[in-house]
Amino acid sequence: MDMALKRGKEPSEVAEIVAIQALNFLARDPVRLGAFLSETGIGPQTLRASATDPKFLAGVLDFILKDDDTVKAFAESSQLPPATITAAREAFG
């Protein structure tokens, strides 16, 4: 997150970017996406519209952070350190 902040982005902007990356990560994995949709009750048809809601984006990061294997997989996929993912979630409040 620090690198993005040095480029003039606000913490909330960085958090949104990380959360959208996390949502894309979930979308590429049918098993994780299915679990996420089941847990949230959101249907595939409303997923795109929900992606503009900060509470939804915080929930995406909550889902990622609740499982160590998912955190590691997302961190590797996004090339973000786990601490950045945690900081992004904290930026949502």
Backbone as CSV, one residue per row, in Angstrom:
resi,resn,N_x,N_y,N_z,CA_x,CA_y,CA_z,C_x,C_y,C_z
1,MET,0.819,-1.179,0.000,0.000,0.000,0.000,0.871,1.253,0.000
2,ASP,2.019,1.198,0.632,2.880,2.360,0.709,3.279,2.885,-0.665
3,MET,3.599,1.984,-1.598,4.002,2.415,-2.939,2.881,3.191,-3.611
4,ALA,1.651,2.712,-3.484,0.525,3.404,-4.098,0.301,4.762,-3.437
5,LEU,0.515,4.821,-2.126,0.342,6.097,-1.434,1.392,7.101,-1.895
6,LYS,2.576,6.634,-2.192,3.621,7.533,-2.666,3.277,8.111,-4.030
7,ARG,2.415,7.452,-4.750,1.998,7.957,-6.056,0.784,8.870,-5.926
8,GLY,0.453,9.291,-4.718,-0.593,10.268,-4.522,-1.992,9.709,-4.332
9,LYS,-2.123,8.439,-4.109,-3.449,7.855,-3.914,-3.815,7.916,-2.434
10,GLU,-5.073,8.187,-2.179,-5.606,8.175,-0.822,-5.746,6.727,-0.361
11,PRO,-5.655,6.465,0.948,-5.826,5.093,1.441,-7.143,4.452,0.987
12,SER,-8.205,5.229,0.922,-9.490,4.663,0.493,-9.450,4.253,-0.983
13,GLU,-8.727,5.011,-1.804,-8.585,4.645,-3.221,-7.778,3.361,-3.369
14,VAL,-6.702,3.272,-2.604,-5.868,2.073,-2.643,-6.679,0.869,-2.164
15,ALA,-7.445,1.047,-1.098,-8.268,-0.038,-0.567,-9.258,-0.522,-1.618
16,GLU,-9.858,0.402,-2.334,-10.809,0.039,-3.385,-10.115,-0.756,-4.494
17,ILE,-8.935,-0.329,-4.878,-8.184,-1.033,-5.922,-7.850,-2.454,-5.473
18,VAL,-7.378,-2.590,-4.234,-7.035,-3.916,-3.713,-8.288,-4.798,-3.649
19,ALA,-9.397,-4.237,-3.199,-10.636,-5.011,-3.092,-11.138,-5.450,-4.466
20,ILE,-11.021,-4.600,-5.461,-11.446,-4.978,-6.813,-10.524,-6.062,-7.368
21,GLN,-9.232,-5.958,-7.072,-8.313,-7.033,-7.457,-8.723,-8.339,-6.774
22,ALA,-9.125,-8.245,-5.509,-9.554,-9.436,-4.773,-10.820,-10.021,-5.391
23,LEU,-11.730,-9.175,-5.790,-12.958,-9.644,-6.437,-12.634,-10.335,-7.760
24,ASN,-11.726,-9.775,-8.529,-11.294,-10.413,-9.773,-10.636,-11.762,-9.500
25,PHE,-9.851,-11.829,-8.438,-9.227,-13.082,-8.029,-10.300,-14.133,-7.739
26,LEU,-11.325,-13.736,-6.988,-12.411,-14.671,-6.671,-13.150,-15.095,-7.930
27,ALA,-13.360,-14.163,-8.837,-14.111,-14.450,-10.066,-13.401,-15.484,-10.936
28,ARG,-12.079,-15.555,-10.829,-11.317,-16.526,-11.621,-11.294,-17.918,-10.986
29,ASP,-11.833,-18.047,-9.794,-11.814,-19.336,-9.090,-13.254,-19.726,-8.758
30,PRO,-13.850,-20.615,-9.551,-15.260,-20.958,-9.349,-15.597,-21.460,-7.940
31,VAL,-14.694,-22.199,-7.319,-14.960,-22.724,-5.977,-15.007,-21.587,-4.959
32,ARG,-13.992,-20.733,-4.991,-13.966,-19.601,-4.047,-15.105,-18.626,-4.340
33,LEU,-15.376,-18.378,-5.618,-16.471,-17.474,-5.962,-17.797,-18.035,-5.465
34,GLY,-18.018,-19.324,-5.661,-19.249,-19.948,-5.178,-19.399,-19.817,-3.677
35,ALA,-18.310,-20.034,-2.958,-18.353,-19.901,-1.498,-18.649,-18.462,-1.092
36,PHE,-18.031,-17.522,-1.796,-18.262,-16.102,-1.501,-19.719,-15.717,-1.763
37,LEU,-20.241,-16.110,-2.914,-21.632,-15.786,-3.247,-22.588,-16.429,-2.256
38,SER,-22.307,-17.656,-1.874,-23.158,-18.347,-0.902,-23.138,-17.635,0.451
39,GLU,-21.957,-17.221,0.862,-21.807,-16.560,2.158,-22.481,-15.188,2.181
40,THR,-22.377,-14.463,1.079,-22.909,-13.096,1.045,-24.374,-13.037,0.629
41,GLY,-24.832,-14.075,-0.069,-26.199,-14.063,-0.560,-26.377,-13.234,-1.825
42,ILE,-25.283,-12.777,-2.386,-25.345,-11.981,-3.611,-25.322,-12.935,-4.795
43,GLY,-26.130,-12.647,-5.782,-26.162,-13.474,-6.976,-25.181,-12.980,-8.011
44,PRO,-24.790,-13.854,-8.929,-23.847,-13.455,-9.977,-24.326,-12.247,-10.771
45,GLN,-25.646,-12.113,-10.945,-26.195,-11.019,-11.735,-26.046,-9.661,-11.059
46,THR,-25.880,-9.628,-9.737,-25.745,-8.348,-9.030,-24.311,-8.073,-8.586
47,LEU,-23.421,-8.986,-8.917,-22.032,-8.864,-8.482,-21.386,-7.579,-9.004
48,ARG,-21.542,-7.302,-10.275,-20.911,-6.121,-10.883,-21.436,-4.834,-10.243
49,ALA,-22.731,-4.735,-10.041,-23.305,-3.530,-9.433,-22.843,-3.373,-7.987
50,SER,-22.699,-4.476,-7.287,-22.270,-4.432,-5.887,-20.831,-3.957,-5.738
51,ALA,-20.044,-4.116,-6.783,-18.621,-3.774,-6.725,-18.363,-2.288,-6.523
52,THR,-19.381,-1.467,-6.613,-19.204,-0.033,-6.369,-19.505,0.354,-4.923
53,ASP,-19.969,-0.604,-4.124,-20.359,-0.351,-2.736,-19.171,-0.616,-1.805
54,PRO,-18.700,0.404,-1.079,-17.567,0.202,-0.170,-17.800,-0.902,0.865
55,LYS,-19.027,-1.045,1.341,-19.313,-2.111,2.313,-19.142,-3.481,1.666
56,PHE,-19.570,-3.602,0.429,-19.387,-4.856,-0.298,-17.907,-5.137,-0.493
57,LEU,-17.148,-4.120,-0.898,-15.718,-4.296,-1.122,-14.999,-4.681,0.173
58,ALA,-15.410,-4.093,1.280,-14.851,-4.491,2.579,-15.166,-5.963,2.845
59,GLY,-16.374,-6.384,2.485,-16.765,-7.780,2.651,-15.946,-8.726,1.794
60,VAL,-15.569,-8.279,0.606,-14.692,-9.081,-0.261,-13.367,-9.322,0.459
61,LEU,-12.809,-8.266,1.017,-11.537,-8.407,1.731,-11.704,-9.230,3.006
62,ASP,-12.825,-9.089,3.687,-13.099,-9.933,4.852,-13.078,-11.408,4.463
63,PHE,-13.708,-11.719,3.337,-13.753,-13.096,2.859,-12.345,-13.605,2.550
64,ILE,-11.548,-12.794,1.900,-10.176,-13.175,1.571,-9.372,-13.408,2.846
65,LEU,-9.506,-12.497,3.806,-8.670,-12.520,5.001,-9.052,-13.593,6.019
66,LYS,-10.214,-14.185,5.885,-10.632,-15.153,6.902,-9.965,-16.514,6.745
67,ASP,-9.271,-16.742,5.636,-8.635,-18.032,5.383,-7.194,-17.813,4.935
68,ASP,-6.253,-18.371,5.689,-4.832,-18.158,5.378,-4.455,-18.602,3.972
69,ASP,-4.995,-19.737,3.521,-4.662,-20.210,2.174,-5.168,-19.241,1.109
70,THR,-6.336,-18.662,1.344,-6.884,-17.698,0.389,-6.062,-16.420,0.390
71,VAL,-5.643,-15.982,1.570,-4.781,-14.792,1.647,-3.493,-15.038,0.870
72,LYS,-2.871,-16.186,1.103,-1.611,-16.503,0.420,-1.807,-16.577,-1.094
73,ALA,-2.887,-17.213,-1.525,-3.149,-17.337,-2.960,-3.402,-15.970,-3.592
74,PHE,-4.190,-15.134,-2.921,-4.453,-13.798,-3.454,-3.184,-12.952,-3.450
75,ALA,-2.405,-13.033,-2.375,-1.158,-12.261,-2.297,-0.220,-12.651,-3.438
76,GLU,-0.122,-13.936,-3.687,0.736,-14.399,-4.778,0.198,-13.945,-6.133
77,SER,-1.099,-14.083,-6.320,-1.733,-13.712,-7.585,-1.605,-12.213,-7.871
78,SER,-1.788,-11.414,-6.846,-1.783,-9.955,-7.018,-0.406,-9.334,-6.816
79,GLN,0.520,-10.137,-6.318,1.859,-9.660,-5.974,1.811,-8.563,-4.911
80,LEU,0.845,-8.691,-4.015,0.721,-7.775,-2.884,1.083,-8.533,-1.615
81,PRO,1.831,-7.911,-0.716,2.096,-8.586,0.547,0.813,-8.676,1.383
82,PRO,0.676,-9.729,2.182,-0.514,-9.853,3.030,-0.782,-8.613,3.888
83,ALA,0.264,-7.944,4.336,0.076,-6.739,5.148,-0.660,-5.649,4.375
84,THR,-0.441,-5.577,3.084,-1.138,-4.593,2.246,-2.622,-4.930,2.158
85,ILE,-2.921,-6.215,2.071,-4.317,-6.649,2.002,-5.022,-6.294,3.316
86,THR,-4.352,-6.551,4.422,-4.911,-6.210,5.736,-5.088,-4.696,5.880
87,ALA,-4.101,-3.937,5.448,-4.189,-2.472,5.526,-5.329,-1.947,4.660
88,ALA,-5.529,-2.570,3.513,-6.641,-2.158,2.644,-7.969,-2.377,3.355
89,ARG,-8.104,-3.516,4.018,-9.356,-3.790,4.739,-9.558,-2.769,5.850
90,GLU,-8.499,-2.456,6.565,-8.585,-1.478,7.658,-8.945,-0.084,7.148
91,ALA,-8.544,0.234,5.931,-8.851,1.544,5.362,-10.359,1.726,5.124
92,PHE,-11.084,0.613,4.970,-12.530,0.711,4.821,-13.217,1.014,6.147
93,GLY,-12.503,0.836,7.251,-13.075,1.113,8.568,-13.776,-0.061,9.166
